[in-house]
Amino acid sequence: MDELSNRKDLPMMTEKDMLNLLLSTNSELGESEPEIAARIGEQMLHMNLNPLPKSIRVRIRDICSRVNPGNTALIGGGIGHLSAWLFDLWSTTSVDELSRNRPHTFRIIEPGSRFGVIIDRLIRRYDATAWAKVISRPWSEIFAETASWNASSVASPQINMESTIPLPSNLIIIDLPEEDRSEVANSAFELLAPNGILIVQEPEVPTGDVGESEKGQELTPAQKKVDSFNKWIKLVKYAHDNHTVGFTEVSGGTLAVLIKNE
């Protein structure tokens, strides 16, 4: 929370007050969809893709507006809908605002190479090639390589290698299908720097009897949903006991913010 509390325009406040401020609406930014994002949203509908609810997109943007993002990653780039909201936030003509709020690096993880091409065009459209990049590989591979690099750099700091995504990770945003969020959130949280922030939509609570899973057989979609939710609850409990976690409910769902303590 230090990055938020160190803002000169904010009075000294308790951790609870800072968390409430972080999760609140930024009325100065409004709720109008940026022009480029609106066009991408229309394209998604033609492609039968489901965008994040607008209320979730707005609140993610609002949260990002209140932190110094440093090294930022968006896991689940799609065709760039949420990315366009963030580029609109960070691409400003004010030099002072730009130096204070724009990420040092912004990595958009999207394994679909076709979608990666679309995101790369979006990056160039916002003239962000100096600090933004799309990585068209699965998160599982990226996490394994980055975690391995991180361990190696601690054991042998003289080795001069670059991690797959820039570390330390100060801000990670997850925009993935519900069944994938929990597992990715668990691994992504490991890469956060002290005071780093993870933003993800909370999965829905499973309902109904899904039956017992049998050894050696693949889980049914309903059982996978329960398994994913159990992993989510385990992560939230760990974050609550050892770090900082907050939730904000909006019309499209519940957004969770997990902050790694020092």
C-alpha positions as CSV (number, residue, x, y, z in Angstrom):
1,M,0.0,0.0,0.0
2,D,3.0,2.3,0.2
3,E,2.7,3.4,-3.4
4,L,-0.7,4.7,-2.7
5,S,0.1,6.3,0.7
6,N,3.1,8.0,-0.7
7,R,1.0,10.0,-3.2
8,K,1.5,13.7,-2.3
9,D,-2.1,14.5,-3.1
10,L,-3.4,12.1,-0.4
11,P,-3.6,12.8,3.3
12,M,-2.1,10.4,5.8
13,M,-4.7,7.6,6.4
14,T,-5.1,4.1,7.8
15,E,-4.6,1.0,5.7
16,K,-8.4,0.5,5.7
17,D,-9.0,4.0,4.5
18,M,-6.4,3.6,1.7
19,L,-8.0,0.3,0.6
20,N,-11.4,1.9,0.5
21,L,-10.1,4.8,-1.6
22,L,-8.2,2.4,-3.9
23,L,-11.4,0.5,-4.6
24,S,-13.7,3.4,-5.0
25,T,-15.0,5.2,-8.1
26,N,-12.8,7.8,-9.7
27,S,-15.5,10.4,-10.5
28,E,-13.0,12.6,-12.4
29,L,-12.6,9.9,-15.1
30,G,-16.3,9.4,-15.8
31,E,-17.8,6.2,-17.2
32,S,-17.8,6.9,-21.0
33,E,-16.2,4.2,-23.0
34,P,-13.0,5.4,-24.9
35,E,-13.6,5.6,-28.7
36,I,-11.1,2.9,-29.6
37,A,-12.4,0.6,-26.9
38,A,-16.0,1.1,-28.1
39,R,-15.0,0.0,-31.6
40,I,-13.2,-3.1,-30.2
41,G,-16.3,-3.8,-28.1
42,E,-18.5,-3.8,-31.3
43,Q,-16.0,-6.1,-33.0
44,M,-16.2,-8.5,-30.1
45,L,-20.0,-8.7,-30.4
46,H,-19.6,-9.6,-34.2
47,M,-17.1,-12.3,-33.2
48,N,-19.5,-13.7,-30.5
49,L,-16.9,-12.8,-27.8
50,N,-18.2,-11.8,-24.4
51,P,-16.5,-8.6,-23.1
52,L,-16.0,-7.9,-19.4
53,P,-19.0,-6.0,-18.0
54,K,-18.5,-2.3,-18.4
55,S,-18.8,-1.7,-14.7
56,I,-15.8,-4.0,-14.2
57,R,-13.8,-2.3,-16.9
58,V,-14.5,1.1,-15.4
59,R,-13.5,0.0,-11.9
60,I,-10.3,-1.6,-13.1
61,R,-9.4,1.6,-14.9
62,D,-10.3,3.6,-11.7
63,I,-8.0,1.4,-9.5
64,C,-5.2,1.6,-12.0
65,S,-5.5,5.4,-12.0
66,R,-4.6,5.5,-8.3
67,V,-1.4,3.5,-8.2
68,N,2.1,3.9,-9.7
69,P,2.0,0.8,-12.0
70,G,5.7,0.2,-12.5
71,N,6.0,-3.1,-14.3
72,T,2.4,-4.1,-15.2
73,A,1.0,-7.3,-16.8
74,L,-2.4,-8.0,-18.2
75,I,-3.1,-11.8,-18.4
76,G,-5.7,-12.4,-21.0
77,G,-5.4,-9.8,-23.7
78,G,-8.2,-11.0,-25.9
79,I,-8.5,-8.6,-28.9
80,G,-7.5,-5.6,-26.7
81,H,-10.7,-4.4,-25.2
82,L,-9.5,-3.9,-21.7
83,S,-6.1,-2.9,-23.0
84,A,-7.7,0.0,-24.9
85,W,-9.2,1.3,-21.6
86,L,-5.8,1.2,-19.9
87,F,-4.0,2.7,-22.9
88,D,-6.5,5.5,-22.9
89,L,-5.8,6.1,-19.2
90,W,-2.0,6.0,-19.5
91,S,-1.6,7.8,-22.8
92,T,-1.8,11.5,-21.7
93,T,-0.4,14.6,-23.2
94,S,0.6,15.9,-19.7
95,V,4.3,15.2,-19.1
96,D,3.9,15.3,-15.3
97,E,1.0,13.0,-15.3
98,L,2.7,10.7,-17.8
99,S,5.9,10.3,-15.7
100,R,3.8,9.7,-12.5
101,N,1.2,7.2,-13.7
102,R,2.3,5.4,-16.9
103,P,3.8,2.0,-16.4
104,H,7.5,1.5,-16.9
105,T,6.6,-1.7,-18.8
106,F,3.2,-3.1,-19.9
107,R,3.1,-6.8,-21.0
108,I,-0.1,-8.1,-22.4
109,I,-0.3,-11.9,-22.3
110,E,-2.4,-13.4,-25.0
111,P,-1.6,-16.9,-26.3
112,G,-3.7,-16.6,-29.4
113,S,-1.3,-15.4,-32.1
114,R,-4.1,-14.0,-34.2
115,F,-5.3,-11.9,-31.3
116,G,-1.7,-11.0,-30.5
117,V,-1.4,-9.3,-34.0
118,I,-4.5,-7.2,-33.2
119,I,-3.1,-6.1,-29.8
120,D,0.2,-5.2,-31.5
121,R,-1.6,-2.9,-33.8
122,L,-3.4,-1.4,-30.8
123,I,0.0,-0.8,-29.1
124,R,1.3,1.0,-32.2
125,R,-1.9,3.0,-32.5
126,Y,-1.3,4.4,-29.0
127,D,2.4,5.0,-29.9
128,A,3.3,2.7,-26.9
129,T,5.9,0.4,-28.5
130,A,8.6,1.8,-26.2
131,W,7.0,0.5,-23.1
132,A,4.2,-2.0,-24.1
133,K,4.5,-5.4,-25.7
134,V,2.2,-8.4,-26.4
135,I,3.5,-11.9,-25.5
136,S,1.7,-14.6,-27.5
137,R,2.4,-17.6,-25.3
138,P,0.4,-19.4,-22.6
139,W,0.7,-18.0,-19.1
140,S,1.8,-21.4,-17.7
141,E,5.0,-21.2,-19.8
142,I,5.6,-17.6,-19.0
143,F,5.1,-18.2,-15.2
144,A,7.4,-21.2,-15.2
145,E,10.2,-19.4,-17.0
146,T,9.8,-16.2,-15.0
147,A,9.8,-18.1,-11.7
148,S,12.9,-20.1,-12.7
149,W,14.7,-16.9,-13.7
150,N,13.7,-15.2,-10.4
151,A,15.1,-18.2,-8.4
152,S,18.3,-18.2,-10.5
153,S,18.9,-14.5,-10.1
154,V,18.6,-14.8,-6.3
155,A,21.0,-17.8,-6.3
156,S,23.4,-16.4,-8.9
157,P,23.0,-12.6,-9.1
158,Q,26.0,-12.3,-11.4
159,I,24.1,-14.1,-14.2
160,N,23.0,-11.5,-16.8
161,M,19.7,-12.7,-18.2
162,E,16.3,-11.1,-18.8
163,S,13.1,-12.5,-17.3
164,T,10.2,-13.3,-19.6
165,I,8.2,-10.5,-18.1
166,P,10.0,-7.6,-16.3
167,L,10.4,-8.0,-12.6
168,P,9.5,-7.0,-10.0
169,S,5.8,-7.1,-11.0
170,N,4.0,-4.1,-9.4
171,L,0.6,-4.6,-11.0
172,I,-1.1,-7.7,-12.5
173,I,-4.6,-7.7,-14.0
174,I,-6.3,-10.9,-14.9
175,D,-9.0,-11.0,-17.6
176,L,-9.7,-14.7,-18.2
177,P,-12.6,-17.1,-18.3
178,E,-13.9,-18.0,-14.9
179,E,-12.5,-21.5,-14.9
180,D,-9.0,-20.2,-15.4
181,R,-8.9,-17.3,-13.0
182,S,-8.1,-19.0,-9.8
183,E,-5.1,-21.0,-10.9
184,V,-3.6,-18.1,-12.8
185,A,-4.3,-15.7,-9.8
186,N,-2.4,-18.1,-7.5
187,S,0.7,-18.2,-9.7
188,A,0.6,-14.5,-10.6
189,F,0.4,-13.5,-6.9
190,E,3.8,-15.3,-6.4
191,L,5.4,-12.8,-8.8
192,L,4.2,-9.6,-7.2
193,A,6.8,-7.3,-5.6
194,P,6.2,-6.1,-2.0
195,N,3.2,-3.8,-2.2
196,G,2.4,-5.2,-5.6
197,I,-1.3,-5.4,-6.6
198,L,-3.3,-8.2,-8.2
199,I,-6.7,-7.3,-9.7
200,V,-9.2,-10.0,-10.7
201,Q,-12.9,-10.6,-10.9
202,E,-14.1,-13.0,-8.2
203,P,-15.6,-16.2,-9.6
204,E,-19.2,-17.0,-8.9
205,V,-20.1,-19.3,-6.1
206,P,-20.9,-22.8,-7.5
207,T,-24.5,-24.0,-6.9
208,G,-26.1,-27.5,-7.1
209,D,-24.7,-31.0,-6.6
210,V,-21.8,-31.7,-8.9
211,G,-21.3,-35.3,-7.7
212,E,-18.1,-36.9,-6.6
213,S,-15.1,-37.0,-8.9
214,E,-13.8,-40.5,-9.6
215,K,-10.1,-41.3,-9.6
216,G,-8.5,-41.4,-13.1
217,Q,-11.5,-39.7,-14.7
218,E,-11.6,-36.1,-16.0
219,L,-13.6,-33.7,-14.0
220,T,-16.9,-32.5,-15.5
221,P,-17.3,-28.8,-16.3
222,A,-19.4,-28.4,-13.1
223,Q,-16.7,-30.1,-11.0
224,K,-14.0,-28.0,-12.6
225,K,-15.9,-24.9,-11.5
226,V,-16.1,-26.2,-7.9
227,D,-12.4,-27.1,-8.0
228,S,-11.5,-23.6,-9.3
229,F,-13.6,-21.9,-6.7
230,N,-12.0,-23.9,-3.9
231,K,-8.6,-22.8,-5.1
232,W,-9.8,-19.2,-5.1
233,I,-11.1,-19.5,-1.5
234,K,-7.7,-20.9,-0.5
235,L,-5.9,-18.0,-2.1
236,V,-8.2,-15.4,-0.5
237,K,-7.7,-17.0,2.9
238,Y,-3.9,-16.9,2.5
239,A,-4.0,-13.3,1.3
240,H,-6.3,-12.3,4.2
241,D,-4.1,-14.0,6.8
242,N,-0.7,-12.8,5.5
243,H,-1.3,-9.9,3.2
244,T,-4.1,-7.5,2.2
245,V,-7.3,-8.2,0.3
246,G,-10.3,-6.1,-0.5
247,F,-13.5,-6.5,-2.6
248,T,-15.7,-4.1,-4.4
249,E,-19.2,-5.0,-5.7
250,V,-20.3,-3.4,-9.0
251,S,-23.3,-4.3,-11.2
252,G,-21.3,-6.8,-13.3
253,G,-19.8,-8.8,-10.4
254,T,-17.3,-8.5,-7.6
255,L,-13.8,-7.2,-8.2
256,A,-11.0,-8.5,-5.9
257,V,-7.7,-6.7,-5.1
258,L,-4.9,-8.6,-3.5
259,I,-1.9,-6.7,-2.2
260,K,1.3,-8.4,-1.2
261,N,2.7,-7.1,2.0
262,E,6.4,-6.6,2.6
